[in-house]
Amino acid sequence: MSERSALKALLMPEEKIIYTLPVGKGDNVLVISPHPDDETLGCGGAIIKMLLSSINVSIVLLTDGNGSGRMREISQIRKEEFMKARSVLGYSTFDILDYPDGQLDSYQEKLSEQIHRLLVEHVPKLVLTPYLLDYPIDHRMADIALAQALKNANQSNIIVGMYEIWTPMANPNCYLNITGEYFKKHMAIRCYQSQEDYFKIIDKAESLSTFRAKLSMRKKVEHMECFKLLEANKYIEMVEVWKKVQN
């Protein structure tokens, strides 16, 4: 893929917009969450929706959450919040890798190996991961590690869906109506009280989901999550070109 094609895949609008994720009953989905709360903020509604459709959802939490807040024992507090949110969202399968928050760039090889192991173990049809242009460095490093893991796994049938948290996504190609799921997502976000106190995440998350709903121009839709879906090979090429552009 040329640099122009990679940037187009990341930034330019798609010809076809879909309103459901490309998975069905019995399929496996792996959600990559760099920090405790990313899984809820970015795709909590999608997680609830998929579980209601008998889709198997597994979460991998990459870091210890030690970098967000000035409280003592913030890492332990955020892990407890993660478990409370897990109960609300309703999934049961998860892994906690416990890398230092804010330092995923120092553990790329090992992280890639562990994500590769999870790809082989879960055989997901869909992998959800943060938007490559999202602001936090751990979110970008998660994408780089995922791309390498996908390359090593040689599972070209996997679809990657990037979700947005802090940086609105340029031209998503999948809009998911989560109006019916938003109350439960809101309750899951409230589990992260340390982050609400520090970052006011509830208002930010609600503002983004209502913003997406309004832009969709669809009737009776109050909340939406959006995704950028790419085939694994295109995702890998896009990340590799993006790395070159950064250098």
C-alpha positions in Angstrom: 0.0 0.0 0.0 1.4 3.4 -0.9 1.6 6.3 1.6 -1.3 8.0 -0.2 -3.4 4.9 -0.1 -2.7 4.3 3.6 -3.6 7.9 4.5 -6.7 7.6 2.4 -7.7 4.4 4.2 -7.2 6.2 7.5 -8.7 9.7 6.7 -10.9 9.7 3.6 -14.6 8.8 3.5 -15.7 5.3 2.5 -18.1 4.7 -0.3 -20.2 2.3 1.8 -21.4 3.1 5.3 -22.8 0.3 7.4 -24.9 0.4 10.6 -24.0 -2.9 12.2 -20.7 -4.6 13.1 -19.7 -7.5 10.8 -20.3 -10.3 13.3 -23.1 -12.6 14.2 -24.3 -15.2 16.7 -21.4 -17.5 17.9 -18.6 -15.3 16.5 -15.7 -14.3 18.7 -14.6 -10.7 19.2 -11.5 -9.4 20.9 -11.5 -5.9 22.4 -8.1 -4.2 23.1 -8.3 -1.7 25.9 -5.0 0.1 26.7 -6.4 1.5 30.0 -9.2 0.6 32.4 -12.2 2.5 31.0 -11.2 2.6 27.3 -13.3 -0.5 26.6 -16.4 1.2 28.1 -15.9 4.7 26.7 -15.0 3.6 23.2 -17.2 0.6 22.6 -19.3 -0.2 25.7 -22.5 0.0 23.8 -21.1 -2.3 21.1 -20.1 -4.8 23.8 -23.6 -4.8 25.3 -25.2 -5.1 21.9 -23.0 -8.0 20.8 -23.5 -9.9 24.0 -27.3 -9.6 23.6 -26.8 -11.2 20.2 -24.9 -14.2 21.6 -21.6 -13.0 20.3 -18.6 -14.0 22.4 -16.7 -10.9 23.6 -13.2 -11.0 25.3 -11.4 -8.0 26.6 -7.6 -7.6 27.0 -6.6 -4.7 29.3 -3.0 -3.7 28.5 -1.9 -1.5 31.3 -2.1 -1.1 35.1 -3.9 2.3 34.9 -1.3 3.9 37.2 -1.0 7.1 35.1 -4.4 8.6 35.4 -5.0 10.4 38.7 -3.2 11.5 41.8 -4.8 9.2 44.3 -2.8 6.7 46.3 -3.0 3.2 44.9 -4.7 4.5 41.7 -3.7 1.3 39.9 -5.6 -0.9 42.3 -8.6 1.5 42.4 -8.8 1.4 38.6 -8.6 -2.3 38.4 -11.5 -2.6 40.9 -13.4 -0.1 38.8 -12.7 -2.2 35.7 -14.2 -5.2 37.4 -17.3 -3.3 38.4 -17.7 -2.0 34.8 -17.2 -5.6 33.5 -20.1 -6.7 35.7 -22.4 -4.0 34.3 -21.4 -4.6 30.6 -21.9 -8.3 31.1 -18.8 -10.0 29.6 -16.9 -12.7 31.5 -13.7 -13.4 29.6 -10.8 -11.0 30.0 -7.0 -10.7 30.4 -5.0 -8.1 32.3 -1.5 -7.7 31.0 -0.4 -5.1 33.6 2.1 -3.1 31.6 3.1 0.3 33.1 0.6 3.0 32.1 2.0 5.4 29.6 5.0 3.2 28.7 3.7 0.7 26.1 6.3 2.0 23.6 9.0 0.3 25.8 7.3 -3.1 25.6 6.3 -3.4 22.0 7.8 -6.8 21.2 6.5 -8.5 24.3 3.1 -6.9 23.9 2.9 -8.0 20.3 3.7 -11.6 21.3 1.0 -11.6 23.9 -1.6 -10.1 21.6 -0.6 -12.8 19.0 -1.2 -15.4 21.7 -4.7 -14.1 22.3 -5.5 -14.0 18.6 -4.5 -17.7 18.3 -6.4 -18.5 21.5 -9.7 -16.7 20.7 -9.7 -16.8 16.9 -11.7 -13.6 16.7 -13.6 -12.6 13.6 -13.4 -8.9 14.7 -10.8 -7.1 16.8 -11.7 -3.7 18.3 -8.9 -1.3 19.1 -8.4 2.4 19.6 -8.3 4.9 16.7 -4.7 5.1 15.4 -4.8 8.9 15.6 -6.1 9.0 19.1 -4.2 11.3 21.4 -2.8 9.0 24.2 0.5 7.3 23.2 -0.6 4.0 24.7 -3.5 3.9 22.2 -1.2 4.4 19.3 1.3 1.8 20.6 -1.6 -0.7 21.0 -2.3 -0.3 17.3 1.3 -0.9 16.4 1.5 -4.0 18.5 -1.8 -5.3 17.1 -0.6 -4.8 13.5 2.6 -6.8 14.2 0.6 -9.5 16.0 -1.8 -9.8 13.1 1.1 -10.1 10.7 2.7 -12.9 12.7 -0.7 -14.7 13.2 -1.3 -14.6 9.4 -5.1 -14.4 9.9 -6.1 -12.3 7.0 -9.8 -13.1 7.6 -9.9 -10.9 10.7 -11.6 -7.5 10.5 -10.2 -4.7 12.6 -12.5 -2.0 14.0 -10.9 1.2 15.4 -13.0 2.9 18.0 -12.8 6.6 19.2 -12.3 7.9 22.7 -10.6 11.2 23.0 -10.1 12.1 19.3 -13.1 12.2 17.0 -12.5 9.8 14.1 -12.2 11.1 10.5 -14.9 9.5 8.3 -15.8 6.3 10.1 -17.5 3.7 8.0 -19.6 2.0 10.6 -22.2 3.8 12.8 -23.8 1.8 15.6 -27.0 2.9 17.2 -26.6 2.3 20.9 -29.6 4.3 22.1 -31.1 1.2 23.7 -27.8 0.2 25.3 -26.8 3.7 26.5 -28.3 3.5 30.0 -26.2 0.4 30.8 -23.1 2.0 29.2 -23.7 5.1 31.3 -23.8 3.0 34.4 -20.6 1.2 33.4 -18.9 4.5 32.9 -20.0 5.6 36.3 -18.1 2.7 37.8 -14.9 4.6 36.9 -15.4 7.2 39.6 -11.7 8.0 39.8 -11.6 9.0 36.2 -14.9 11.0 36.5 -13.4 12.9 39.4 -10.2 13.6 37.4 -11.3 13.9 33.8 -15.2 14.3 33.9 -15.5 11.3 31.5 -19.3 11.0 31.8 -20.0 14.3 30.1 -17.3 13.8 27.5 -18.6 10.3 26.5 -22.2 11.5 26.4 -21.2 14.5 24.3 -19.4 12.3 21.7 -22.2 9.7 21.4 -24.9 12.4 21.0 -22.7 14.3 18.5 -22.4 11.1 16.4 -26.2 10.5 16.7 -27.0 14.0 15.5 -24.5 13.8 12.6 -26.1 10.5 11.5 -29.4 12.2 10.6 -31.2 9.0 11.6 -34.6 9.4 13.3 -35.1 8.3 16.9 -31.3 7.8 17.4 -30.0 9.5 20.5 -26.6 7.8 21.0 -24.1 6.3 18.6 -20.6 4.7 18.6 -18.6 4.7 15.4 -15.8 2.6 14.0 -13.4 2.4 11.1 -13.5 -1.1 9.8 -10.5 -2.5 7.8 -9.5 -6.0 6.6 -6.5 -7.2 8.6 -4.0 -6.8 5.7 -5.1 -3.3 4.9 -4.9 -2.4 8.6 -1.3 -3.8 8.8 -0.2 -1.9 5.7 -1.9 1.3 7.0 -0.1 1.1 10.4 3.3 0.4 8.7 3.0 3.4 6.4 1.8 5.6 9.3 4.9 4.6 11.3 7.1 5.6 8.4 5.4 9.0 8.1 5.9 9.6 11.8 9.6 8.9 11.4 
